[in-house]
Amino acid sequence: MNVSLSRTPVTQMPATEKDAIITLDAVTKHYIMGSTVVRALDGVDLRFDRGGFYAIMGSSGSGKSTMLNLVGCLDRPTAGVYTLENRNISTLDDNELSDLRLKYIGFIFQSFNLIPQLTVRENIELPLFYQQIAPEERAKIAEHHAESVGLADRLNHRPTELSGGQMQRVAIARALANNPTLILADEPTGNLDSKTGDQVMEILHGLHEAGKTLIMVTHEPDIAAHAQVIVHMKDGNVEDIETTRP
């Protein structure tokens, strides 16, 4: 995919008329490892607009995975303010964070994170189970999303009976089960061959066109080029921001 990249000043997202779904203001995340303080994020200012498609890139230790964990409400900042849907996550307790994840966020992982003992249907239903959705409704929703990713004939199969591409499609269907506003993808094509990876990216493009906000961590430039905006991380900071398309 050949994309012409234009550069935007560091830490300033391209201006749009859309509202922000996420803002990070002077966000830091520090870890104590023995006598050493690891500055995983070191004063990051970013805005992610609703309906945008973003990629985060950087070498190991750049802070990109910490960024995704924080954006996904799996962690809290050490300092600064992270706002998701106008709520400051720093003020929320663990139960409130869990509720926020269930309500707004769908996760897609490189290693799929499927439960091997469960069928495709049961894996897709998991977020709905935690939301205490009735079994009949869970089954109906799971069937709908399995069909949307081309797995209607695999509902009763278990992960060990699926290819890598099929497992990632199950993970995508599971991420969609609770109808989230925000989709977070951690190296979504990392364990896939190039052809299957292209198929997964087609699904992600479809989600974006349907109005979902996507934030994807990847180390592959050709995968990052699918996004509208690429955020480059280095040493816990935003080094550069590139715009690939409006």
ABEGO torsion letter per residue (X at the ends): XBBBBBBBBBGBBBBBABBBABBBBGBBBBBBBEABBBBABBGBBBBBBBGBBBBBBEBBGAGAAAAAAAAAGABBBABEBBBBGGBBAAABBAAAAAAAAAAABBBBBAAGGBBAABBAAAAAAAAAAAAGBBAAAAAAAAAAAAAAAGAAAAAABBAAABBAAAAAAAAAAAAAAAGBABBBBBGAAAABBAAAAAAAAAAAAAAAAAGBBBBBBBABAAAAAABABBBBBBGGBBABBBBABX
